[in-house]
Amino acid sequence: MLFHGILKSFLKKILKKNRFNTLISLNCPKINNLYFESNFVNIPFLDLKAQYQSIKSEVDPAIQHVLDNTAYILGKSVSDFEKAFAAAHNVKHCIAVGSGTDGNHLALLALGVGYGDEVIIPANTFIATAWGATLCGATPVFVDCEPDSYNIDPSKVEAAITAKTKAIVAVHLYGQPADLDPLAAIALKHKIHLVEDAAQAHLAEYKGRKIGGIGTIASFSFYPGKNLGAYGEGGAVTTNDDTLARKVRLFRDHGSEKKYYHETLGHNYRMDGIQGAVLGVKLPHLAGWTESRRAAAVKYRDLLKDVPQIVLPKEMSYSKHVYHLFVILAERRDELAKFLNAEGISTGLHYPVPLHLQQCFKGLGYSEGQFPNTEKYSHRLLSLPMFAELTDEQITYIATRVQSFYST
């Protein structure tokens, strides 16, 4: 038995080092089912190199064009992308900015959110959502998430509204739209704004409508790991409101439409020309990549549906999920993650510390136990590899390893 364990460990090291392209199996009764394939030895959480190789012949000339024309900040590559991205989401305006965090800030700033105001935000999200409020000088007010979608729970929102509330931020978490209709009704009733944080949800749909133009204003991220990712930082704000669009354009460029003439206080939140060029090349591929992600999710569901120790992500009836992440609710989450890592499978935690328990928000007075769903999920949610180039064989291997962990 000791020999077999040593042999298994040795084979793993050899395969990881040499990346063999052949299947290796051992005809031995004790370890008859031991086999490895080079593609399985190291399955990344996200394979940006594979995506780049698939579009290299388009990306390289686009970047070179920017360099040849020294159009490094904004410019035609950015404006062309803005028009194409707006059209893809059936929204009137897209304003490209330097990051998704910039977009979060500008969306609220354009709405007039400022010091003394409050903004309702889900506790279960990345912290950049809250920075939109804090950068305006406002206070984030956190709300628990739904048990099925993991998105903000509309039934909990109204109780959090005060005379200081100026907006509700609905995050389309993991690529699935939040339930926008009840949130819009609450916003209308209280005469506040509904803002979409669509950082993880490019091309996602709510009741047949593309997200990004359903609320008053929306923000997107093009961080490299997103479904539509730049080769650096990038973001956007979308809206159907002409006045808001003009404000965002002013704020992103030093409060100016004409160089050296500044109408208002502003920031430097402009997108780089190279990022606009890269995103412009990638955007026509996004629909196909999205369908590949959705197909991968179907494969995961089929292979993992009979594992009782996990709960698979639920696609809500009102949404078209674009699977930025494939997140399972797992018993013994941390042990499973460690096991998968040892088997060459990278995983992610989204998010291990809820916003209301972050040290930076300690002064807001929240305590453990206030948002039970969010807190429970922070200890049990695990993100499995998900990217458009993920193969059926890789998914099968991941599923067999998950099954193996719980069977033992």
Secondary structure, 3 states (H helix, E strand, C coil): CHHHHHHHHHHHHHHHHHCCCCCEECCCHHHCCCEECHHHHCECCCCHHHHHHHHHHHHHHHHHHHHHHCCCECCHHHHHHHHHHHHHCCCCEEEEECCHHHHHHHHHHHCCCCCCCEEEEECCCCCHHHHHHHCCCCEEEEECECCCCCCECHHHHHHHCCCCEEEEEEECHHHCCCCHHHHHHHHHHHCCEEEEECCCCCCCEECCEECCCCCCEEEEECCCCCCCCCCCCCEEEEECCHHHHHHHHHHHECCEEECCEECCCCCECECEHHHHHHHHHHHHHHHHHHHHHHHHHHHHHHHHCCCCCEECCCCCCCEECCCCCEEEEECCHHHHHHHHHHCCECCECCCCCCHHHCHHHHHHCCCCCCCHHHHHHHHHEEEECCCCCCCHHHHHHHHHHHHHHHHC
